[in-house]
Every structure is written in C-alpha cells, then in structure tokens.
Amino acid sequence: MTSDLNTQHRAALQSFRESIDNIDAALVFMLAERFKITQAVGRYKSEHKLPPADPGREQEQIDRLKALAREANLDPEFSAKFLQFVISEVIRHHERIREGQED
C-alpha cells in the first residue's frame, strides 16, 4: 500500500513539474523576445540621443502590470518587483548600447 502511495505521489509531482518546466521554458522564450525588442529600442534611443531610462513610462508599465496581476490573482507587489528587475536590465543594456558596447 505504501509503495502504491509513493508511486502516486511521484507521478502527481512529476506531472506538476512537467507543467512548471513548460511554463518556465515559455517564460524564457517570451523574455528573449521582449529583450530583442528592447535592444532595438536601445539602438533607436542611442541613435537619437535619447536617455536610456524613461521613468514616466516605467511607472506606467509597473502600474499596468500591478493591475493585471490583481486581475490574475497574483501578488501585485511581486509583479512590480519582477518588472522592476526587467526594467533595470533593459536600462543597463541601453546604457551599454549608448556606450558602444552592444552585445
């Protein structure tokens, strides 16, 4: 009986983990696509002597994502922290582009 229960638990966890792995893969590919676009934005900003950061736009995005998170029953503060991390990476990339150090 215990062996059957352990097998059931392992099978259930494996199914959950496969779903998580698929979602993680999708997130990575979506982030990669997002960064391709933000790299183009960084080149555009550099060519037109625009600043790497746009605090107004960034705040709009954070507010928008927090609202979406609430609709999705996700912690809005978590979503804001996640987006702030992504934004900081984008700004770092834009600064590197501006300095002629594009990857």
PASEBA-1860 file (N, C-alpha, C; in nm, 3 decimals):
! residues 103
1> MTSDLNTQ> 0.082/-0.120/0.000/0.000/0.000/0.000/0.086/0.126/0.000 ~ 0.187/0.130/0.087/0.274/0.246/0.095/0.347/0.268/-0.037 ~ 0.390/0.159/-0.098/0.460/0.168/-0.227/0.370/0.228/-0.334 ~ 0.243/0.188/-0.337/0.147/0.243/-0.433/0.126/0.392/-0.410 ~ 0.120/0.432/-0.281/0.100/0.572/-0.246/0.221/0.655/-0.291 ~ 0.341/0.604/-0.266/0.462/0.674/-0.308/0.466/0.688/-0.460 ~ 0.426/0.585/-0.531/0.422/0.589/-0.677/0.321/0.694/-0.724 ~ 0.206/0.700/-0.659/0.105/0.801/-0.694/0.158/0.941/-0.668
9> HRAALQSF> 0.224/0.961/-0.554/0.279/1.094/-0.522/0.385/1.134/-0.624 ~ 0.473/1.040/-0.655/0.578/1.070/-0.754/0.516/1.105/-0.889 ~ 0.416/1.030/-0.930/0.351/1.055/-1.060/0.282/1.191/-1.060 ~ 0.213/1.224/-0.951/0.144/1.353/-0.942/0.246/1.467/-0.944 ~ 0.352/1.454/-0.866/0.455/1.558/-0.864/0.523/1.572/-0.999 ~ 0.549/1.461/-1.063/0.612/1.464/-1.195/0.525/1.540/-1.295 ~ 0.397/1.517/-1.290/0.305/1.587/-1.379/0.308/1.738/-1.353 ~ 0.303/1.776/-1.225/0.311/1.918/-1.190/0.443/1.978/-1.238
17> RESIDNID> 0.550/1.905/-1.215/0.683/1.956/-1.251/0.699/1.970/-1.401 ~ 0.641/1.881/-1.477/0.646/1.894/-1.623/0.573/2.020/-1.668 ~ 0.460/2.049/-1.605/0.387/2.171/-1.638/0.469/2.295/-1.601 ~ 0.530/2.293/-1.484/0.615/2.404/-1.442/0.731/2.422/-1.539 ~ 0.794/2.313/-1.578/0.906/2.321/-1.673/0.862/2.383/-1.806 ~ 0.744/2.345/-1.853/0.691/2.402/-1.978/0.665/2.552/-1.963 ~ 0.608/2.590/-1.852/0.582/2.733/-1.828/0.713/2.810/-1.818 ~ 0.812/2.754/-1.746/0.943/2.820/-1.736/1.006/2.839/-1.874
25> AALVFMLA> 0.996/2.738/-1.958/1.051/2.748/-2.094/0.980/2.860/-2.171 ~ 0.849/2.866/-2.160/0.773/2.972/-2.228/0.814/3.108/-2.177 ~ 0.834/3.121/-2.046/0.878/3.249/-1.989/1.013/3.292/-2.046 ~ 1.105/3.197/-2.055/1.238/3.229/-2.107/1.228/3.278/-2.252 ~ 1.150/3.209/-2.334/1.137/3.250/-2.473/1.065/3.384/-2.486 ~ 0.966/3.408/-2.401/0.897/3.538/-2.403/0.992/3.650/-2.360 ~ 1.073/3.625/-2.257/1.170/3.726/-2.215/1.273/3.752/-2.324 ~ 1.316/3.646/-2.391/1.413/3.663/-2.500/1.353/3.751/-2.610
33> ERFKITQA> 1.228/3.728/-2.643/1.162/3.809/-2.746/1.148/3.954/-2.699 ~ 1.112/3.972/-2.573/1.100/4.107/-2.517/1.233/4.180/-2.526 ~ 1.342/4.110/-2.489/1.472/4.175/-2.491/1.520/4.204/-2.634 ~ 1.480/4.125/-2.732/1.512/4.159/-2.871/1.451/4.294/-2.907 ~ 1.329/4.314/-2.865/1.260/4.440/-2.895/1.323/4.556/-2.818 ~ 1.352/4.533/-2.689/1.410/4.643/-2.612/1.552/4.676/-2.659 ~ 1.622/4.579/-2.718/1.753/4.610/-2.778/1.734/4.706/-2.896 ~ 1.632/4.682/-2.974/1.602/4.773/-3.086/1.567/4.912/-3.033
41> VGRYKSEH> 1.492/4.917/-2.924/1.459/5.046/-2.862/1.588/5.114/-2.815 ~ 1.679/5.037/-2.756/1.805/5.092/-2.710/1.888/5.150/-2.823 ~ 1.891/5.080/-2.937/1.965/5.133/-3.053/1.899/5.261/-3.103 ~ 1.766/5.263/-3.107/1.693/5.382/-3.151/1.723/5.500/-3.058 ~ 1.716/5.474/-2.928/1.745/5.581/-2.832/1.887/5.633/-2.848 ~ 1.980/5.543/-2.869/2.119/5.583/-2.886/2.136/5.668/-3.012 ~ 2.077/5.625/-3.121/2.088/5.698/-3.248/2.029/5.839/-3.238 ~ 1.925/5.853/-3.157/1.855/5.981/-3.147/1.887/6.056/-3.018
49> KLPPADPG> 1.993/6.013/-2.951/2.043/6.079/-2.830/1.935/6.092/-2.722 ~ 1.854/5.988/-2.708/1.751/5.985/-2.603/1.808/5.915/-2.480 ~ 1.761/5.948/-2.362/1.814/5.885/-2.241/1.775/5.736/-2.234 ~ 1.861/5.655/-2.174/1.832/5.512/-2.163/1.707/5.482/-2.080 ~ 1.682/5.564/-1.979/1.568/5.541/-1.889/1.455/5.638/-1.922 ~ 1.333/5.594/-1.896/1.214/5.678/-1.912/1.125/5.652/-1.790 ~ 1.153/5.724/-1.679/1.082/5.696/-1.554/0.929/5.702/-1.565 ~ 0.876/5.792/-1.645/0.731/5.800/-1.662/0.675/5.674/-1.725
57> REQEQIDR> 0.736/5.630/-1.832/0.695/5.506/-1.900/0.710/5.387/-1.807 ~ 0.820/5.383/-1.734/0.845/5.271/-1.643/0.736/5.263/-1.537 ~ 0.698/5.376/-1.480/0.594/5.376/-1.378/0.460/5.334/-1.437 ~ 0.431/5.380/-1.559/0.307/5.337/-1.626/0.304/5.185/-1.642 ~ 0.416/5.128/-1.682/0.424/4.983/-1.700/0.406/4.909/-1.568 ~ 0.469/4.959/-1.463/0.456/4.896/-1.331/0.311/4.901/-1.286 ~ 0.248/5.017/-1.299/0.108/5.031/-1.259/0.018/4.938/-1.341 ~ 0.045/4.930/-1.471/-0.035/4.843/-1.559/-0.018/4.697/-1.521
65> LKALAREA> 0.106/4.657/-1.495/0.132/4.517/-1.459/0.071/4.482/-1.323 ~ 0.075/4.576/-1.230/0.013/4.551/-1.099/-0.138/4.531/-1.114 ~ -0.200/4.610/-1.201/-0.344/4.593/-1.224/-0.372/4.457/-1.288 ~ -0.291/4.419/-1.385/-0.308/4.287/-1.447/-0.288/4.175/-1.344 ~ -0.191/4.193/-1.257/-0.165/4.092/-1.155/-0.287/4.077/-1.063 ~ -0.345/4.188/-1.024/-0.464/4.180/-0.939/-0.575/4.103/-1.009 ~ -0.595/4.129/-1.138/-0.698/4.058/-1.215/-0.668/3.908/-1.221 ~ -0.540/3.873/-1.222/-0.499/3.733/-1.234/-0.480/3.665/-1.098
73> NLDPEFSA> -0.516/3.736/-0.992/-0.498/3.685/-0.855/-0.351/3.653/-0.825 ~ -0.264/3.739/-0.874/-0.120/3.729/-0.847/-0.082/3.849/-0.761 ~ 0.010/3.831/-0.672/0.054/3.940/-0.584/0.107/4.056/-0.669 ~ 0.041/4.173/-0.663/0.085/4.286/-0.745/0.226/4.335/-0.710 ~ 0.264/4.322/-0.583/0.399/4.365/-0.545/0.504/4.273/-0.604 ~ 0.475/4.145/-0.612/0.567/4.052/-0.678/0.583/4.090/-0.824 ~ 0.471/4.116/-0.891/0.479/4.151/-1.033/0.556/4.281/-1.053 ~ 0.538/4.377/-0.962/0.611/4.503/-0.971/0.761/4.480/-0.954
81> KFLQFVIS> 0.799/4.398/-0.856/0.941/4.367/-0.835/1.000/4.298/-0.957 ~ 0.924/4.206/-1.015/0.971/4.136/-1.134/0.994/4.235/-1.248 ~ 0.896/4.322/-1.273/0.910/4.418/-1.382/1.022/4.516/-1.354 ~ 1.039/4.558/-1.230/1.149/4.650/-1.197/1.284/4.585/-1.226 ~ 1.294/4.455/-1.199/1.417/4.384/-1.232/1.440/4.384/-1.383 ~ 1.336/4.353/-1.458/1.347/4.351/-1.605/1.384/4.490/-1.656 ~ 1.318/4.592/-1.604/1.346/4.730/-1.647/1.491/4.767/-1.617 ~ 1.541/4.729/-1.501/1.680/4.762/-1.468/1.777/4.695/-1.565
89> EVIRHHER> 1.745/4.574/-1.608/1.828/4.506/-1.707/1.820/4.575/-1.843 ~ 1.701/4.617/-1.881/1.682/4.688/-2.008/1.763/4.818/-2.007 ~ 1.755/4.892/-1.898/1.830/5.019/-1.888/1.980/4.992/-1.896 ~ 2.024/4.887/-1.827/2.167/4.851/-1.834/2.208/4.821/-1.978 ~ 2.123/4.748/-2.052/2.152/4.719/-2.193/2.154/4.847/-2.275 ~ 2.059/4.937/-2.249/2.053/5.063/-2.324/2.178/5.147/-2.298 ~ 2.225/5.147/-2.174/2.347/5.221/-2.142/2.467/5.162/-2.215 ~ 2.473/5.030/-2.221/2.584/4.965/-2.293/2.577/4.997/-2.443
97> IREGQED> 2.459/4.998/-2.499/2.443/5.034/-2.640/2.490/5.177/-2.663 ~ 2.448/5.267/-2.575/2.485/5.408/-2.587/2.637/5.424/-2.581 ~ 2.703/5.340/-2.500/2.849/5.347/-2.486/2.921/5.269/-2.596 ~ 2.847/5.212/-2.690/2.906/5.137/-2.799/2.950/4.997/-2.759 ~ 2.892/4.942/-2.654/2.931/4.810/-2.605/2.819/4.709/-2.626 ~ 2.744/4.725/-2.730/2.631/4.633/-2.755/2.680/4.490/-2.767 ~ 2.607/4.400/-2.701/2.641/4.257/-2.704/2.617/4.198/-2.840
END
